[in-house]
C-alpha cells in the first residue's frame, strides 16, 4: 500500500506540474486520473503552498536572479505576476542594463525621465529604427534635406539639378518639384523653409569654369505650385543663404582686395522683389567683414539670442587670432615680403572677383566674364550708394523713413553664425555676430542721374595695379569693417553645423588637425583626421561645452572636403558620414545609438521638427530614406517583420575605436569618385 501510495504521489506531482497549479481539477479530470479523495486533498494542499510561495520570495533574492536577464527577458518576466512586474521595473536593474547595453558611464546620473526604465524605453523604442520608405525620384547624388517647421513636408536637393518637395505623411509622395537647370544651375545643394512655411529658399551652383564658385539663391512660394519669387546671385555659393525673418533672407558676396585678401559683404534681401517703382529698395547691406589668408564667410545661419542676454560679453578668442576690425586690409611690409616669397595657386581666385547680381531674371553661363572696367564701375556704383546710407547696422537701425508695418521692426536680437578662418582658407573658426533689430527704408535716394554717375566713375577710375600682391582697391584702406563679436577656433576643418531647437546650442562637425600643428602656408591647410568630431558650443556662454564621441568618418583629403550636414532635435543628434552610414547619438548621454545604412556617402540627415521619431537620410546612392521608431511604426500599422532596420549600436561598439575598426576603407576608384564630387568646395 505504501509503495502504491508512493507511486500515486509521484503521478500526482506530474499532474500538478501539467496543470501549473493555476486552477482546480474538473470532475472529469479527477475521474480520468483515477485519484482517490486523499490524493485530491494532497494535490490541492501542495498547490496552495506552492502558489503562495511566489509572494513570499524576498525581493533581494528576485533582484539577484533578475540581474542576469536581458532587457527582453526581464520584460517577459514582468508579465508573470504583479510581484514579478513590480520587481522587474526596479531602477537598479534598468540602470545596470543601460550601462551595460548602451555604454553609459557609471558616474552619469539619470537625465530627463523619472525612471531608468523609461530612459531605456526611450533609447530603444522611441529612436528612429525602421526604414519605412525609400524614395528614388532623384537621378544623381542627393546632397541636402530640410523639413518645414510644421513637419508636414520636406525638401531635397540633388546634383541632378532638381529641388523636390515631399509630403511627410505616410505614404510619402511628391508635392512639388522644379528643374533648376533651366536657370543655368549646375545643381542644387541647400534649401530652407521660412518660419510660416509659405516660402522655400533654394541655393545652387552655376554652370561655368571648374574654378568658378558662383552660385545663386532662388525663392519659391509654396502655393498651388512652386512659383518663383526672386533670384539673387551670391559668391561663393557655399554661403548658402538663410532666412532672417519670414520675408527677408541673407545673401553674400566676396570682393577681392589683393593677394589672399578680400572682404565679405552680406546683404539682406526681400523675398518678393516685384516692385512698382525703381526707388523701392529690395536689398540692403548688413555687414562687411575683412578676410585674410584666402578665407571668407561661409555657411551662414541665424540663431535667436533670447536664451541669455549677455550683452557685450568678453570675446572668447585668442589674441593672436585677429577678427574683422576697423582696419586697413594691407599688412606690414614684413608680411608683404613673406607673402611675395610664396607661390600660391591662382585657380582659387577669380581675378575679376567682383559681385554681379540679378533679380527676377535668368542668367547665362557666361555671366562672370565681364570686362574689368565694367566690373569696377558696377562695384563702385553699388558701394557708393549703399555706404552713404548704411554705416553700422549691427548697432543702430537705418536712419531713414521706415514702414510701420515692416516685420523687421518687431524682430528680436539674433546671432549671425558663420564659418571662417584666419590662418588658412580652410574654415576652422566659428564667427558669431550679434544683430540688433533692423529695418528696410521705404524709399531709396535716387542720387545723380545715371549718365553723370558713369561720367564721374570714368574720371575716377584707375587702371588695376600690375602687382598682384598689392591691394587692387586703394579706397579700401579707409573702409570700416564690422567686428566679429566672438571667434571660436576648433583647430580643425569644419564641415557642417546645426542648431538645437531652442537655439541655445550649436553642434559642429569638424575633422581635427594634428595637435600643435603650425600653419606656415595659408594655401596648404594642415592634414585633417578621417574621424569627425561633433563639437557642442553653448551660445549662452559663447564657449565649447562638450564633444560627442567619434563614430562617423570622412575619407576625402583636406583640400577636397565637402559638407557633411547634421541635425539636432530635443533628444538626439544625427549626422551623415562617408562610410555609407548615417549616425544617431543621444544628446543627454552622448552615446551612439543607431547606424542607418546606405549604398554610398550619406550627405545629410533631418529630423521631423514635430516628431523626433521620424528621420530622413539622403545619400550619393540617389535615394532618400525615411526612418520611423518602433513605436511610430506600430502606430502607423507597418508590418515590421518585412522592413529594413537600422544597425543598433550597443556597448561593444559604442566607442569610436571599436566602430572604426569595423569600417571598410574605400578603394582607389571610390576615393577618386569622392574627391571629384565638388571641384571647388572651398576657396573663391
C-alpha positions in Angstrom: 0.0 0.0 0.0 2.9 2.3 0.8 4.5 1.6 -2.5 1.3 2.1 -4.3 0.9 5.3 -2.3 4.3 6.5 -3.3 3.6 5.8 -6.9 0.4 7.7 -6.7 2.2 10.7 -5.1 4.7 10.8 -8.0 1.9 10.7 -10.5 0.1 13.5 -8.6 3.2 15.7 -8.7 3.5 15.3 -12.5 -0.2 16.1 -12.8 0.3 19.2 -10.7 3.1 20.4 -13.0 1.0 19.8 -16.0 -1.8 22.0 -14.7 0.6 24.6 -13.5 -1.3 24.9 -10.2 -3.4 27.6 -11.6 -6.9 26.1 -11.5 -8.9 23.4 -9.7 -9.3 20.0 -11.4 -12.7 19.3 -13.0 -14.7 16.2 -12.1 -14.0 14.7 -15.4 -10.2 15.1 -14.9 -10.5 13.5 -11.5 -12.3 10.5 -12.9 -9.9 10.2 -15.8 -6.9 10.3 -13.4 -8.4 7.7 -11.1 -7.5 9.7 -7.9 -9.0 9.0 -4.5 -10.1 11.6 -2.0 -6.8 11.6 -0.1 -4.8 12.1 -3.3 -7.0 15.0 -4.4 -6.7 16.6 -0.9 -2.9 16.3 -1.0 -2.7 17.8 -4.5 -4.8 20.8 -3.6 -2.8 21.4 -0.4 0.5 21.3 -2.2 -0.9 23.5 -4.9 -1.9 26.2 -2.4 1.5 26.1 -0.7 3.5 26.4 -4.0 1.2 29.1 -5.4 1.5 31.2 -2.3 5.3 30.8 -2.1 5.9 33.2 -5.1 4.7 36.0 -2.9 7.0 35.1 -0.1 10.2 35.1 -2.1 12.3 38.1 -0.8 12.7 40.9 -3.2 16.5 40.9 -2.8 16.5 37.3 -4.0 14.4 38.1 -7.0 16.6 41.1 -7.9 19.7 38.8 -7.6 18.1 36.5 -10.1 16.7 39.2 -12.5 20.1 40.9 -12.8 21.2 38.1 -15.1 18.3 38.6 -17.5 18.5 40.7 -20.7 16.0 43.5 -21.3 13.6 41.4 -23.4 13.8 38.6 -20.8 13.2 41.0 -17.9 10.2 42.4 -19.7 8.7 39.0 -20.2 9.3 38.0 -16.6 7.4 41.1 -15.5 4.3 39.6 -17.2 4.2 36.6 -14.8 2.5 38.3 -11.8 2.2 41.6 -10.1 5.1 40.8 -7.7 7.4 40.0 -10.6 6.2 43.0 -12.5 7.0 45.3 -9.6 10.4 43.8 -9.2 11.2 43.8 -12.9 10.8 47.6 -13.1 13.2 48.3 -10.3 15.5 51.2 -11.2 18.6 49.3 -10.1 18.1 46.7 -12.7 17.4 49.1 -15.6 20.3 51.4 -14.6 22.6 48.4 -14.8 21.1 47.4 -18.2 21.6 51.0 -19.6 25.2 51.0 -18.5 25.7 47.5 -20.0 23.8 47.8 -23.3 24.4 51.5 -24.2 27.8 52.1 -22.5 26.6 54.9 -20.3 29.2 55.9 -17.8 28.6 54.8 -14.2 29.1 58.3 -13.0 26.3 59.6 -15.2 23.0 60.4 -13.4 19.6 60.0 -14.9 18.6 62.7 -17.3 15.2 63.8 -18.4 12.9 60.9 -17.4 12.0 59.9 -13.9 13.0 56.3 -14.0 15.8 54.4 -15.7 13.2 52.0 -17.1 11.6 55.0 -19.0 15.1 56.0 -20.2 15.8 52.5 -21.6 12.5 52.5 -23.3 13.2 55.9 -24.9 16.6 54.9 -26.1 15.4 51.7 -27.7 11.7 52.1 -28.5 11.4 55.7 -29.5 14.5 56.1 -31.7 14.1 56.0 -35.5 14.8 52.4 -36.4 12.7 51.0 -39.2 13.1 52.1 -42.9 9.5 52.8 -43.8 10.1 54.4 -47.2 12.8 54.5 -49.9 12.4 57.3 -52.4 14.1 57.1 -55.8 13.0 60.2 -57.6 16.4 61.8 -58.0 18.8 60.5 -60.7 22.0 61.8 -59.2 23.6 62.3 -55.8 21.2 63.8 -53.2 23.0 66.5 -51.3 20.6 68.0 -48.8 17.3 67.6 -47.0 15.4 70.0 -44.8 12.0 69.9 -43.1 9.2 72.5 -42.9 8.6 73.9 -39.4 5.2 72.3 -39.2 6.6 68.9 -40.1 4.2 68.3 -43.0 6.8 68.3 -45.8 10.5 68.2 -46.5 12.7 69.3 -49.5 15.6 67.5 -51.1 18.4 68.9 -53.3 20.4 66.9 -55.8 23.2 67.1 -58.4 20.6 66.2 -61.0 19.5 69.9 -60.7 16.1 69.3 -59.1 14.6 70.5 -55.9 11.8 68.2 -54.8 9.3 68.9 -52.0 7.8 65.8 -50.4 4.7 65.2 -48.3 6.0 63.9 -45.0 2.9 61.9 -44.1 2.8 58.2 -45.0 2.8 57.3 -47.8 5.4 59.9 -48.7 4.7 61.4 -52.1 6.0 64.3 -54.3 4.2 67.6 -53.6 6.3 70.0 -55.8 9.4 69.7 -58.0 11.4 72.2 -60.0 14.2 71.7 -62.5 16.7 74.4 -61.8 19.0 73.6 -64.8 16.6 75.8 -66.7 18.1 78.7 -64.8 21.7 77.7 -65.8 22.2 75.9 -62.5 24.6 73.0 -62.3 23.0 71.5 -59.3 21.1 72.4 -56.1 22.7 71.9 -52.8 20.8 73.6 -50.0 17.2 74.5 -49.1 15.3 76.1 -46.2 11.7 76.9 -45.4 10.7 80.2 -43.9 9.1 80.4 -40.5 5.5 80.3 -41.8 6.3 77.5 -44.3 5.0 79.6 -47.2 8.3 80.2 -49.0 11.2 77.9 -49.8 14.8 79.2 -50.2 16.9 77.1 -52.6 20.7 77.6 -53.2 22.6 76.2 -56.2 25.8 76.3 -58.2 26.1 77.9 -61.7 27.5 76.2 -64.7 30.9 77.6 -65.6 34.6 77.0 -65.3 35.8 74.4 -62.8 37.4 77.2 -60.8 34.1 79.2 -60.7 32.4 79.4 -57.3 29.5 81.5 -58.5 26.1 80.5 -57.1 22.5 81.8 -56.8 19.6 81.8 -54.4 16.0 81.3 -55.6 12.9 81.8 -53.5 9.7 80.0 -54.3 6.2 80.3 -52.9 4.5 77.1 -51.7 1.1 77.7 -53.1 -0.6 75.6 -55.8 2.9 75.3 -57.4 6.5 76.4 -56.9 6.1 80.0 -58.1 9.4 81.8 -58.5 9.5 85.0 -56.3 13.1 86.2 -56.8 16.7 85.2 -57.7 19.8 86.7 -56.2 23.4 86.0 -57.1 26.0 85.1 -54.4 29.6 84.2 -54.3 30.9 81.9 -53.1 28.0 79.5 -53.4 28.7 77.8 -50.0 27.4 80.9 -48.1 24.1 79.0 -48.9 21.8 81.8 -47.6 19.4 81.8 -44.7 16.1 83.2 -43.6 16.5 86.3 -41.3 12.7 86.8 -41.0 9.6 85.4 -42.6 10.0 87.6 -45.7 13.8 88.5 -45.7 16.8 86.4 -46.3 20.6 86.6 -46.4 22.9 86.5 -49.3 26.6 87.4 -49.7 29.4 88.4 -52.0 33.2 88.3 -51.8 35.3 91.2 -53.3 39.0 90.6 -53.8 41.2 93.3 -52.4 44.6 91.9 -53.0 46.6 88.7 -52.8 44.8 86.5 -50.2 42.9 89.5 -49.0 39.2 90.1 -49.6 36.0 91.4 -48.0 32.7 89.5 -47.5 29.6 91.7 -47.9 26.4 90.3 -46.5 23.1 91.5 -47.9 19.5 91.4 -46.5 17.0 90.8 -49.4 13.3 90.9 -49.7 11.7 87.6 -50.7 9.3 89.3 -53.0 11.1 91.7 -55.4 8.4 92.6 -57.8 8.1 96.4 -57.1 6.2 99.1 -58.8 9.0 101.7 -58.5 12.7 101.6 -59.1 13.2 103.6 -56.0 11.8 101.0 -53.6 14.7 99.0 -52.2 14.8 95.3 -52.4 18.2 94.7 -50.7 20.3 96.3 -48.1 23.8 95.8 -46.8 24.1 94.2 -43.3 27.8 93.6 -42.7 31.2 94.0 -44.3 33.9 91.6 -42.9 37.6 91.7 -43.7 39.1 88.3 -44.8 42.8 87.3 -44.8 44.8 84.3 -45.9 42.3 83.4 -48.5 39.4 82.9 -46.1 35.8 84.1 -46.5 32.4 83.9 -44.8 30.6 80.6 -45.5 27.7 78.5 -44.3 25.8 81.5 -42.7 22.8 80.9 -40.4 20.8 82.9 -37.8 20.0 82.0 -34.2 17.7 83.7 -31.7 19.7 85.0 -28.8 16.8 85.3 -26.3 18.1 82.4 -24.3 20.6 84.7 -22.5 21.2 88.4 -22.7 24.9 88.5 -22.3 25.3 91.9 -24.0 28.8 92.9 -24.6 30.4 89.9 -23.1 34.1 89.1 -23.4 35.2 87.8 -26.8 36.2 84.2 -26.4 39.1 84.1 -28.9 42.8 84.1 -28.8 44.5 87.5 -29.1 46.7 86.0 -31.9 43.6 85.3 -34.0 42.7 88.7 -35.4 39.0 89.3 -36.0 37.5 91.6 -38.6 38.0 95.1 -37.3 38.1 98.6 -38.4 41.4 98.4 -40.1 43.3 98.6 -43.4 43.4 95.4 -45.4 47.1 96.0 -46.1 49.7 94.1 -44.0 53.0 95.4 -42.9 56.0 95.4 -45.2 57.4 92.3 -43.5 54.1 90.5 -44.1 54.1 91.6 -47.7 57.6 90.3 -48.2 56.6 86.9 -46.7 53.7 86.7 -49.0 55.7 87.6 -52.0 58.2 84.9 -51.3 55.5 82.2 -51.5 53.8 80.7 -54.6 50.1 80.3 -54.5 47.6 78.8 -56.9 45.7 81.4 -58.9 43.0 78.9 -59.7 41.3 79.6 -56.3 40.7 83.2 -57.3 38.6 84.9 -59.9 40.7 87.9 -61.0 37.6 89.7 -61.9 36.2 88.8 -58.4 33.5 91.4 -58.1 29.9 90.7 -57.4 27.2 90.6 -60.1 23.6 90.4 -59.1 20.4 89.8 -61.0 16.9 89.9 -59.5 13.9 88.3 -61.3 15.8 87.4 -64.5 17.7 84.4 -65.8 21.4 84.4 -66.3 23.6 82.6 -68.8 26.7 80.6 -68.1 28.9 83.5 -69.1 27.7 85.9 -66.5 31.1 86.1 -64.8 33.1 87.0 -67.9 32.8 90.8 -67.8 35.5 93.3 -68.6 37.4 94.6 -65.6 36.3 98.2 -66.3 32.6 97.3 -66.2 33.1 95.3 -63.0 34.9 98.2 -61.3 32.1 100.6 -62.3 29.4 98.2 -61.0 31.0 97.6 -57.7 31.9 101.2 -57.1 28.5 102.4 -58.0 26.7 100.0 -55.6 29.1 100.5 -52.8 28.9 104.3 -53.1 25.1 104.1 -52.9 25.0 101.7 -50.0 27.8 103.1 -47.9 26.2 106.5 -47.8 23.0 105.1 -46.3 24.3 102.4 -44.0 27.2 102.5 -41.6 26.8 100.1 -38.7 23.6 98.1 -38.9 24.8 95.9 -36.1 24.3 98.7 -33.6 21.6 101.0 -34.9 18.8 100.9 -37.5 18.9 102.7 -40.8 18.2 106.3 -40.1 15.6 106.9 -42.7 11.8 106.6 -43.3 10.5 103.2 -42.2 7.3 101.4 -42.7 5.4 100.9 -39.5 4.2 97.6 -40.8 7.6 96.3 -41.6 8.1 92.9 -39.9 11.7 93.6 -39.2 10.7 96.2 -36.6 9.4 93.5 -34.3 12.3 91.1 -34.6 14.3 90.1 -31.6 18.1 90.3 -31.3 19.7 87.5 -33.3 23.1 85.9 -33.8 24.7 85.7 -37.2 26.8 82.4 -37.2 29.2 81.5 -39.9 32.4 79.7 -40.6 35.6 81.5 -41.4 39.4 81.3 -40.8 42.4 83.4 -40.0 45.4 81.0 -40.5 44.3 79.4 -43.8 41.5 79.4 -46.3 40.2 76.2 -44.8 37.2 77.1 -42.4 38.4 76.4 -38.9 36.7 79.1 -36.9 33.1 79.8 -35.9 32.3 83.5 -36.2 29.4 85.0 -34.2 27.9 88.4 -34.6 25.1 89.9 -32.6 22.4 91.7 -34.7 20.1 94.4 -33.3 16.7 94.7 -34.9 16.9 96.4 -38.3 14.5 97.6 -41.0 14.4 98.4 -44.6 14.0 102.1 -45.8 10.8 102.7 -47.7 12.5 104.6 -50.5 16.0 105.0 -51.8 17.6 108.3 -52.6 17.9 108.3 -56.5 21.1 110.4 -56.3 22.7 111.7 -59.5 21.4 110.8 -62.9 22.9 107.6 -64.3 24.9 109.4 -67.1 26.5 111.7 -64.5 27.4 108.9 -62.2 29.0 106.9 -65.1 31.0 110.0 -66.1 32.2 110.6 -62.6 33.2 107.0 -62.3 35.1 107.1 -65.5 37.1 110.1 -64.4 37.9 108.5 -61.0 38.7 105.0 -62.5 42.4 104.0 -62.1 43.9 101.0 -64.1 44.4 97.9 -61.9 47.7 97.6 -60.2 50.0 95.3 -62.1 51.5 93.8 -58.9 49.0 91.1 -57.7 50.5 91.3 -54.1 49.3 94.8 -53.7 45.7 95.9 -52.9 43.7 96.5 -56.1 41.3 98.9 -54.4 43.1 101.9 -53.0 39.9 103.2 -51.4 39.7 100.0 -49.3 42.3 101.4 -46.9 39.7 103.7 -45.3 36.9 101.2 -45.3 35.2 100.5 -41.9 34.8 96.8 -41.4 32.4 95.2 -38.9 33.9 93.4 -36.0 33.1 89.8 -35.2 31.9 89.6 -31.6 33.1 86.1 -31.0 35.6 83.8 -32.7 35.8 80.2 -31.6 38.7 78.2 -33.1 38.0 74.5 -33.4 41.5 73.6 -34.7 40.1 71.5 -37.5 38.3 71.6 -40.8 34.6 72.5 -40.2 32.3 70.5 -42.5 28.8 71.0 -41.0 26.7 72.9 -38.4 23.3 72.5 -36.8 21.3 74.4 -34.1 19.3 72.8 -31.3 15.6 73.6 -31.5 15.8 76.2 -28.7 18.8 77.8 -30.5 20.9 77.5 -27.3 23.5 75.0 -28.6 25.4 74.9 -31.8 26.6 71.4 -33.0 29.6 71.4 -35.4 31.1 68.6 -37.5 34.8 69.1 -37.7 37.8 67.0 -38.8 40.6 67.8 -36.3 44.1 68.9 -37.2 47.2 67.3 -35.7 47.8 68.7 -32.2 50.3 71.6 -32.2 50.4 71.9 -36.0 51.6 75.3 -37.2 50.3 76.7 -40.4 53.2 78.0 -42.5 51.4 78.4 -45.8 47.8 79.6 -45.9 47.2 77.7 -49.1 48.3 74.5 -47.5 46.0 73.7 -44.6 47.0 71.1 -42.1 46.1 67.5 -42.8 42.8 66.7 -41.1 41.8 63.4 -39.5 39.4 60.9 -41.0 37.4 60.8 -37.8 34.8 63.5 -37.4 34.2 65.2 -34.1 30.9 66.8 -33.1 31.7 69.9 -31.0 29.0 71.4 -28.8 29.0 75.2 -28.4 26.9 77.0 -25.8 25.6 80.2 -27.4 24.6 81.5 -24.0 28.2 81.3 -22.6 29.9 81.5 -26.0 32.2 78.6 -25.4 32.6 74.9 -26.2 30.9 72.8 -23.6 31.2 69.2 -24.9 32.3 66.8 -27.6 30.3 63.8 -28.8 32.3 60.6 -29.2 33.6 60.0 -32.7 31.6 57.4 -34.6 31.5 58.7 -38.2 34.4 59.4 -40.6 35.3 61.1 -43.8 37.8 59.9 -46.4 38.4 62.9 -48.7 41.6 64.9 -48.3 41.7 68.2 -46.5 41.8 70.3 -49.8 38.7 68.5 -51.2 36.4 68.3 -48.1 32.7 68.8 -48.7 29.9 69.3 -46.2 28.5 66.5 -44.1 25.4 68.0 -42.6 23.9 67.2 -39.2 20.6 67.9 -37.5 19.6 68.3 -33.8 16.2 67.6 -32.1 15.4 67.9 -28.4 16.8 64.4 -27.6 19.0 63.3 -30.4 21.7 64.4 -32.8 22.1 62.8 -36.3 24.8 63.2 -38.9 25.9 61.8 -42.2 29.2 60.2 -43.0 31.4 58.9 -45.8 31.4 55.3 -44.6 27.9 54.8 -46.2 26.0 55.2 -42.9 24.1 57.9 -41.1 24.6 58.1 -37.3 22.4 59.0 -34.4 23.5 60.0 -30.8 21.7 60.7 -27.7 22.2 64.3 -26.6 21.9 63.6 -22.9 24.3 60.7 -22.5 26.5 61.4 -25.6 26.3 57.8 -26.8 25.9 56.5 -30.3 22.6 54.6 -30.7 22.0 53.7 -34.4 23.6 53.5 -37.8 21.5 53.9 -40.9 22.9 52.0 -43.9 23.1 53.3 -47.5 25.0 52.2 -50.6 27.1 55.4 -50.7 28.1 58.5 -48.8 25.3 59.9 -46.6 25.4 63.7 -47.1 22.6 65.0 -44.9 20.1 64.0 -42.3 17.0 65.7 -40.9 14.5 65.1 -38.1 10.9 66.0 -38.4 10.6 69.0 -36.1 7.2 67.9 -34.9 8.1 64.2 -34.4 11.7 63.3 -33.4 10.8 59.6 -34.1 11.0 60.4 -37.8 14.3 60.8 -39.6 15.2 61.3 -43.2 18.6 60.5 -44.7 19.9 61.3 -48.2 22.9 59.8 -50.0 25.1 59.7 -53.0 23.3 56.5 -53.9 20.5 58.8 -55.3 18.0 57.6 -52.6 16.0 59.3 -49.9 15.2 57.0 -46.9 12.6 57.7 -44.3 13.0 56.1 -40.8 10.5 55.7 -38.0 10.8 54.4 -34.5 9.4 51.1 -33.3 6.7 52.9 -31.5 5.7 55.1 -34.5 5.9 52.1 -36.9 3.4 50.3 -34.8 1.1 53.2 -34.7 1.2 53.6 -38.5 0.4 49.9 -38.9 3.6 48.7 -40.6 4.4 45.0 -40.8 7.8 45.5 -39.1 8.9 42.0 -40.0 9.2 43.0 -43.7 11.0 46.3 -43.1 14.7 47.0 -43.2 16.2 48.2 -39.9 19.0 50.4 -38.7 22.0 48.8 -37.1 21.6 49.2 -33.3 24.9 50.2 -31.6 25.4 48.6 -28.3 28.1 48.5 -25.7 30.6 46.5 -27.8 30.7 49.2 -30.5 29.6 52.4 -28.8 33.0 53.9 -28.7 34.7 55.2 -31.8 37.5 52.8 -31.6 35.6 49.6 -32.0 33.3 51.3 -34.6 36.3 52.5 -36.6 37.9 49.1 -36.7 34.9 47.6 -38.5 34.7 50.3 -41.1 35.7 49.4 -44.7 38.3 51.7 -46.2 37.5 52.9 -49.7 39.2 51.5 -52.8 41.2 53.8 -55.0 38.4 54.1 -57.6 36.0 55.1 -54.8 38.4 57.6 -53.4 38.8 59.3 -56.8 35.0 59.5 -57.1 34.7 61.1 -53.7 37.4 63.7 -54.5 35.6 64.6 -57.7 32.2 65.3 -56.1 32.9 69.0 -55.7 35.6 70.5 -57.9 36.0 73.6 -55.7 34.1 73.4 -52.4 36.3 75.9 -50.5 38.1 78.9 -51.8 36.9 81.6 -54.1 
